Structures are given as structure tokens and as C-alpha cells.
Amino acid sequence: MYCVKCIYHQDETGRIFRPGTIILLRVVTVTCAIELIPVYGSKMDRTITAMNSMEICDEYYQNTFSDKEVFNMMHLGL
């Protein structure tokens, strides 16, 4: 599975923020929707739900097995 991480920036006042959305660490062309699975670590935070997981979590796995088109796109040429 590929790993996806959120990026953070710090402005001139010292405030830390996420500029936009998540970026892929490996350069690929995504031509369809993908499924992201939060990386929970050694202990899962029970406050994480389907509605807030994109805001709380900082790392995700990309589910390349969600359908055969995504699997083939991500694994061609390997």
C-alpha cells in the first residue's frame, strides 16, 4: 500500500496550518477516486469517525485493492 501524508506550513506569525488537501508521496497520475484508510498507530483514537477522519488523522494508506481498475493502474510496470 502507498502511504499518504498531510503537509503543514507555518506562517510568519508562527501559526501552523494545512494548506489545502492531502498529497501523494509517490508521484503518480490519479484518474479516479481513491479509498484512504487512516493509520491509527499502536492504539486507535476512539473519537475518529468516518465524518472526521480526514481532519484528525495525518497519515493514510491508499487502498489499491478497492477495485481492479485502481489495482491495475497502481501496479502496472512493477
N, C-alpha and C positions, 0 to 999 in steps of 0.2 A: 504494500500500500504506500502511496505517496503521502507525505506529511505536508500540511498547510498550516501556516502561522500568521497571526495578526502582526501588523507592524505598528509601532508607536513613534511619535515625534514629540519633541519638546520645543515650545515656542520661546520667545525672548523673555517672557515673564516667568518661565520655569514650569508652566502648566504642561502636563503630559496628556496627549490625546491620540486617538486613532484616526488617521486621515483617510476616510473612505472605507473601503472594504478589505477583505482578505485577499492576499496574493499567493500564487503558487510559487513554491521554492524552486521547482524544476520548470524550465521554460518549455511550455507545450501550448498547442493551439486547442482550445476547448470549443467544440462546436455544438455542444448540447448541455443540458442541465446536469449537474453532478450531485452526488449524495455525500455529505460530510458527516463524519462520526466524531463527536468530541473525544479528546484524550483526557480521561478522568484522572490519571495518575494512580498512585497506590491506594487512595481512598476517594470514593465518589462523593462529591458535594451534593447532598440531598435537595438543595434548593434549585438545582438545574432542572429545567423542564424543556419540552420541545419549543415553547414560546420564547424562552430567554437564553437558550444555549449559545446562540451566536453572539450575545453580549457578554456573557460570563466567561466562557472558555476562550483561551488564547491559542490553543493548538487543536488541530483536527486531522483525522485520517480521511483520505479520499477513498470512498468505496468503489473500486474499479470493477467489482463483481455485480453491480446493481443491474446491469443488463448486458447482453452480448455485444452491443454496439460500443459501449464505453470500454468494455474489456478489450475488444479488438483494437480500438483506437489507441489505448494506452500501452498495449503490448506488441503492436506490430513492429517488427525490426529488432526485437530484443533477442 
